[in-house]
């Protein structure tokens, strides 16, 4: 969906008042100009108007994720117009959207006869934006504005609690916005008449990987209530699975023992604004001001505070300008996500992942886990990580259907010696890929698609007319790559893969213009984290409640066990966020 963005207000962001003009003649060709650059999801088109001495207006059309792209572009637009400067940095948590905006705007400046380098040298007066911490005390302090944190905040506020949310990045949504799944649920009103979407079957699906019974029970009990709450509070329309795909006599047959899947029996989707998580984050962000929730972005939590009895009663944080601010409350919720962006932390629990990369977009560096451990919290399942086998280097994960050839790829996977090392497909040899710093996908012109063209526009997919030229772009041996492609093409003509016995219908010659990109194994989802009980209260080493401390979402462990069931990762955030919101409100309001 194409979106048009203009400047919008944000209660916690104040744009500093500065001169809104430059010297006459700064722009020798005043007028209105447009330029386009590639963002995360598609093209970002900036249309900017110039007088001889000022950038007087900016409009942006884009297909970026609403809560990420809109917020980042609004912040950058406001800064450019108020400071008349291109000395702006990408917004944390939205670097691809920010980069596309900046690139396109610089193009417009050049069209208007301006000097980009000179405008980058124009200083801003004070900070680019200043967060005004006018409220620092509330019933509940929530750290993290992703799916879990936002849901808890809105639910607790609805129950009458005062809430402050602090977010490390410059945008809300967190890693929830990476999800393309719905929410596994049972017992929602919209599921009435679907006997296979039952609590019994959902429990069976979730328990097959060793999740803790009390957490699975809490999830199942509250999953339908969460769906109903979003429907009744925000008018979100959910749609369940297609009943014609389910065998009524054996609905659980599609849930295999060798794959973490719920068979799509329970997955509720709400895709009005893209994927389900996008929709839910969007409706909550639009209702934020009316709910009375105070949100501070660009504010990094660093430490939990406790009173004399040991009860957690607040959070110390670092503001964007480096100053320290302390938030106090009756209880604190950690909703900071996992630790996929903290490579050292990943490797400390999984040394075999030394060459893994991450496909997470939010700054998930394990902050919540570290802060919780400092007050005695127990962690569980920390080495249990879901890996995504195919992540382009420099980007988030590429959907399997968008890979060259799709799930059963028609491309070649080669190592740093330019040799094939595995049977290509959606799930190549993870062990083989992890044994090298990067692997490479090589494919022909006929396998280019829209998703790959987006990566090409950002310089991640590279092309050449010959194998030797393509190899040079990746630092590979050109002769070896040419021989690998030649051998493969001969196998295709002979109708059999002589190395790895690929299926016949994937035997496709690599012809025409040649393309490639580097990829690695992605640390996709963390099953481990802080241990909680069924009320989302954090537990200590003896599995007793740490007073005043709660946690929800990927920062926690124990719910998933050893594998994440499809649809329960998104559910982990929103359902346990709903549980936390209720539990927090009940405690702080004395009910």
PyMOL commands that set and color helices and strands:
alter all, ss='L'
color gray80, all
select helices_A, chain A and resi 66-83+95-111+116-120+147-158+174-178+189-191+199-207+213-234+243-245+251-254+276-286+288-291+343-349+351-353+367-374+400-402+430-434+445-447+450-457+467-474+478-494+504-506+568-588
alter helices_A, ss='H'
color red, helices_A
select strands_A, chain A and resi 3-5+13-14+31-38+43-50+55-62+130-131+140-143+163-166+183-184+267-268+293-296+300-306+312-318+324-328+331-334+357-358+379-380+385-392+412-414+439-444+462-464+514-526+529-531+537-539+545-551+556-557
alter strands_A, ss='S'
color yellow, strands_A
deselect
rebuild
show_as cartoon
